[in-house]
Amino acid sequence: MARPFSKREAFTRADRRRLARALDATPVARVYRRLAAVLAVAEGEPLVAVARRARVDRTTVRRWVDRYLAARDPNAVADDARRGRPRLRLLTDRRLRQVLGTDPRARGYHAATWTAPLLAAYCAEHLHCAVSPRTLRRRLHALGYRWKRPRYRYAHRATHLAQKKGLSAVA
């Protein structure tokens, strides 16, 4: 049989009540699992058995217990705020509109219109932020842009066009 946690004496009756109240009140599953593990250790269960039941390593349970005992606060076992995926600070909506307002040929490309892959390549090369074409499509859709094929029109109508089409010269 495994040896019980040596800091069991460090838990008081008030700690056990505090942990039980926090366990009843928490809606977050991850925090619930941690509080249940700390409460089980506080009630004298062996650390190895608690870790096995929580499906984590025993050092993880020991860290949770140490975090609780350092603060005597059930909120200490909750996760800290995480940053998540870094935001694309270089690719703001203003800068994206500015790039889309210019002709790709003016920026050195051989295309007459911007496409999502071309825009992604431009952002990676000139703005130093890697962004997928799919993300660009979503962002542009949120900004109100729509992807359409360009309609080519002649700037000046040829005077002899009616003769070629077989229409009257009046048309």
Backbone torsions as a table, in degrees:
resi	resn	phi	psi	omega
1	MET	NA	141.5	-176.4
2	ALA	-72.8	151.3	179.6
3	ARG	-75.8	133.6	179.8
4	PRO	-65.7	160.7	-179.0
5	PHE	-60.9	133.0	-172.8
6	SER	-72.0	-20.3	-177.9
7	LYS	-91.8	18.0	-178.6
8	ARG	-58.2	-35.0	179.7
9	GLU	-67.4	-19.5	-179.7
10	ALA	-72.6	-21.3	178.5
11	PHE	-84.0	133.5	176.6
12	THR	-102.0	172.6	177.1
13	ARG	-63.7	-35.6	178.2
14	ALA	-65.1	-37.4	176.9
15	ASP	-62.3	-44.0	180.0
16	ARG	-63.9	-39.8	177.4
17	ARG	-66.4	-42.3	-179.5
18	ARG	-62.4	-42.5	178.7
19	LEU	-65.9	-40.2	179.8
20	ALA	-65.5	-40.4	178.3
21	ARG	-65.5	-42.6	179.5
22	ALA	-65.7	-35.1	178.5
23	LEU	-64.4	-39.6	178.6
24	ASP	-70.7	-29.3	-172.6
25	ALA	-92.3	-17.8	-172.9
26	THR	-80.3	133.2	176.3
27	PRO	-94.9	-8.8	-174.6
28	VAL	-90.8	123.8	-174.4
29	ALA	-63.2	-40.4	-178.5
30	ARG	-64.1	-42.3	179.3
31	VAL	-69.6	-38.2	178.0
32	TYR	-58.7	-45.4	-179.5
33	ARG	-62.7	-40.6	180.0
34	ARG	-68.4	-43.3	179.4
35	LEU	-64.5	-38.5	178.4
36	ALA	-63.3	-38.7	179.1
37	ALA	-67.4	-44.3	179.8
38	VAL	-64.6	-40.8	178.5
39	LEU	-64.5	-38.9	178.7
40	ALA	-63.8	-40.5	177.6
41	VAL	-66.9	-39.4	179.7
42	ALA	-64.5	-30.0	179.5
43	GLU	-85.3	0.9	171.9
44	GLY	103.8	4.8	177.8
45	GLU	-70.3	148.7	178.4
46	PRO	-64.8	143.7	-177.5
47	LEU	-60.1	-39.8	-178.3
48	VAL	-65.8	-40.6	179.7
49	ALA	-67.3	-39.8	178.2
50	VAL	-65.5	-41.9	179.3
51	ALA	-64.6	-39.6	179.3
52	ARG	-65.0	-42.4	-179.6
53	ARG	-68.1	-35.9	178.9
54	ALA	-81.9	-7.5	179.9
55	ARG	59.6	44.0	174.3
56	VAL	-134.3	171.7	177.8
57	ASP	-74.9	153.9	-178.1
58	ARG	-65.7	-28.5	177.5
59	THR	-67.8	-29.6	177.1
60	THR	-67.1	-44.9	177.8
61	VAL	-62.9	-40.1	178.6
62	ARG	-61.9	-39.4	177.4
63	ARG	-63.2	-42.8	178.3
64	TRP	-61.1	-43.2	179.8
65	VAL	-65.3	-43.8	179.6
66	ASP	-63.1	-39.1	178.6
67	ARG	-64.7	-39.9	178.1
68	TYR	-66.5	-46.9	-176.1
69	LEU	-66.3	-28.3	179.9
70	ALA	-69.6	-35.3	-176.3
71	ALA	-108.5	-19.3	-174.1
72	ARG	55.6	36.0	-178.4
73	ASP	-134.1	125.7	179.4
74	PRO	-61.6	-23.9	178.1
75	ASN	-69.4	-13.2	-179.0
76	ALA	-69.6	-23.6	-179.5
77	VAL	-86.4	-8.1	177.7
78	ALA	-72.6	158.1	178.7
79	ASP	-68.2	147.1	170.9
80	ASP	-76.2	163.6	178.3
81	ALA	-64.0	133.8	179.8
82	ARG	-103.4	149.3	-178.0
83	ARG	-77.0	-33.4	-177.3
84	GLY	78.7	-163.2	-178.8
85	ARG	-71.8	138.4	-178.9
86	PRO	-62.8	139.4	178.1
87	ARG	-75.9	154.3	178.0
88	LEU	-85.5	82.4	-176.2
89	ARG	-69.1	-31.3	-178.5
90	LEU	-74.8	-23.7	-177.8
91	LEU	-104.7	76.3	178.7
92	THR	-82.6	166.2	178.6
93	ASP	-62.7	-38.1	179.9
94	ARG	-63.3	-45.4	-179.8
95	ARG	-67.3	-36.7	178.6
96	LEU	-64.8	-42.9	176.2
97	ARG	-63.5	-37.2	179.9
98	GLN	-64.9	-43.3	179.2
99	VAL	-66.6	-42.1	-179.6
100	LEU	-68.7	-22.2	178.6
101	GLY	-75.3	-11.7	-179.8
102	THR	-103.3	161.2	177.8
103	ASP	-81.2	134.9	178.7
104	PRO	-59.8	-28.0	178.5
105	ARG	-67.4	-30.0	177.3
106	ALA	-70.4	-21.4	179.1
107	ARG	-96.6	5.6	174.1
108	GLY	99.3	11.3	179.3
109	TYR	-101.8	160.0	-178.5
110	HIS	-97.6	23.8	-179.7
111	ALA	-112.3	148.7	-178.8
112	ALA	-86.8	-22.9	180.0
113	THR	-133.4	159.9	177.0
114	TRP	-79.5	136.2	169.4
115	THR	-116.3	163.5	-179.1
116	ALA	-61.9	-45.6	177.7
117	PRO	-64.0	-36.2	179.1
118	LEU	-67.9	-40.8	178.3
119	LEU	-65.9	-38.1	177.0
120	ALA	-64.2	-40.7	177.6
121	ALA	-65.0	-40.6	178.2
122	TYR	-62.8	-44.6	-179.6
123	CYS	-62.8	-39.9	179.9
124	ALA	-68.0	-38.3	-174.6
125	GLU	-81.7	-44.5	-172.3
126	HIS	-101.9	-31.9	-178.7
127	LEU	-98.2	-6.5	177.3
128	HIS	57.7	40.6	173.4
129	CYS	-137.6	119.6	-179.5
130	ALA	-79.3	122.0	179.4
131	VAL	-139.5	139.5	-176.5
132	SER	-80.3	155.0	176.1
133	PRO	-59.1	-34.2	179.4
134	ARG	-64.2	-42.7	178.0
135	THR	-64.5	-39.9	177.8
136	LEU	-63.2	-40.0	178.1
137	ARG	-61.0	-42.8	179.0
138	ARG	-63.9	-44.4	-179.3
139	ARG	-64.8	-41.2	-180.0
140	LEU	-68.7	-35.8	176.6
141	HIS	-64.7	-39.9	177.9
142	ALA	-66.1	-29.1	178.4
143	LEU	-82.4	-5.5	178.1
144	GLY	98.3	4.1	178.4
145	TYR	-80.7	149.4	175.5
146	ARG	-128.2	140.0	179.2
147	TRP	-86.3	118.6	177.7
148	LYS	-135.2	156.1	173.5
149	ARG	-75.4	144.2	177.8
150	PRO	-72.9	145.6	175.0
151	ARG	-102.2	118.6	-178.5
152	TYR	-86.4	132.7	177.0
153	ARG	-133.5	147.0	176.6
154	TYR	-72.7	139.2	178.5
155	ALA	-70.5	-39.3	179.1
156	HIS	-129.2	134.1	178.3
157	ARG	-79.6	131.4	-179.6
158	ALA	-67.8	140.1	-178.2
159	THR	-70.8	-29.0	-178.6
160	HIS	-92.7	11.0	-178.2
161	LEU	-63.2	-41.4	-179.6
162	ALA	-62.7	-35.7	179.3
163	GLN	-67.4	-37.5	-179.7
164	LYS	-69.9	-34.9	-177.5
165	LYS	-82.8	-11.5	-178.7
166	GLY	83.8	16.1	178.4
167	LEU	-90.1	170.5	178.3
168	SER	-71.5	161.9	-178.8
169	ALA	-73.2	-14.1	-179.6
170	VAL	-75.6	-34.9	-175.8
171	ALA	-64.7	NA	NA
